[in-house]
Amino acid sequence: MPSIDQMIKAEVRSLARKGKLIDTAFKMFRQQVFPDAAPDAIAVMRTCFFAGCAEVYAVMSSGMDDGLAETDGDLRFMEQWVAEVEQFHARTIATSTATGKAQ
């Protein structure tokens, strides 16, 4: 099963319009990382996943400069926290690959 970043933009936008983007991303994540998780573990993971998404939204909202147009400060801010997430993601993939958990 692919991840959201492997989907085409039209699919991502369609899921967002339907209110299913984050739920679909969670399902993809769960299937890739914890395919055999128990229902109670899935419920906890889903809550954590959505809480993480809400926190990222809060970080983005509070860190952006005022106004409608993006600024150089906005772009630097986005690049910095995205780089942090990408670095974590790369370490997670490397670790799961080394331990044989990746599919």
C-alpha positions in Angstrom: 0.0 0.0 0.0 1.5 3.4 -1.0 1.8 6.3 1.4 0.1 9.7 0.9 3.4 11.2 -0.5 3.3 8.6 -3.3 -0.2 9.6 -4.4 -0.9 12.1 -7.1 -2.0 15.6 -6.1 -5.5 15.1 -7.6 -6.1 12.0 -5.4 -4.8 13.9 -2.3 -7.1 16.8 -3.0 -10.0 14.6 -3.7 -9.6 12.9 -0.3 -9.3 16.2 1.4 -12.5 17.5 -0.2 -14.3 14.3 1.0 -12.9 14.8 4.6 -11.0 11.5 4.2 -7.3 12.6 3.7 -6.0 12.2 7.3 -8.0 9.0 7.8 -6.6 7.5 4.6 -3.1 8.6 5.6 -3.6 6.9 9.0 -4.8 3.7 7.4 -1.8 3.6 5.1 0.5 4.3 8.0 -1.1 1.6 10.2 -1.0 -1.0 7.4 2.7 -0.4 6.7 3.9 -0.1 10.3 1.5 -2.2 12.4 -0.4 -4.5 10.1 -1.3 -6.9 12.8 -2.2 -4.4 15.5 -5.1 -5.3 17.9 -8.2 -3.2 17.6 -7.6 -1.4 20.9 -4.0 -0.5 19.8 -5.4 0.8 16.4 -7.8 3.1 18.3 -5.0 4.5 20.4 -2.7 4.9 17.3 -5.5 6.7 15.4 -6.1 9.1 18.3 -2.3 9.8 18.4 -2.1 10.2 14.6 -4.9 12.7 14.5 -3.5 14.5 17.5 -0.2 14.8 15.7 -1.9 16.2 12.6 -3.7 18.8 14.8 -0.4 19.7 16.4 1.3 20.2 13.0 -1.6 22.5 12.0 -1.2 24.5 15.2 2.5 24.8 14.6 1.9 26.0 11.1 -0.8 28.4 12.1 1.2 30.0 15.0 4.5 30.2 13.1 3.4 31.9 10.0 3.7 35.7 9.5 0.5 37.7 9.5 -1.1 38.4 6.2 -2.4 36.5 3.2 0.8 36.4 1.1 3.6 34.1 2.1 6.8 35.7 3.2 10.5 34.7 3.1 10.1 34.1 6.9 7.2 31.8 6.2 9.2 29.8 3.7 12.2 29.4 6.0 9.8 28.4 8.9 8.2 25.7 6.7 11.5 24.4 5.4 12.9 24.1 8.9 10.1 22.1 10.5 9.6 20.0 7.3 13.4 19.2 7.4 13.0 18.0 11.0 10.1 15.7 10.1 11.9 14.4 7.0 15.0 13.6 9.1 12.9 11.7 11.6 11.1 9.9 8.8 14.4 8.9 7.2 15.8 7.5 10.5 12.5 5.6 11.1 12.7 4.0 7.6 16.4 3.1 8.1 15.7 1.6 11.5 12.7 -0.4 10.3 14.6 -1.6 7.2 17.5 -2.7 9.4 15.2 -4.6 11.7 13.2 -6.2 8.9 9.9 -4.4 9.8 9.6 -2.6 6.5 7.4 -4.1 3.9 
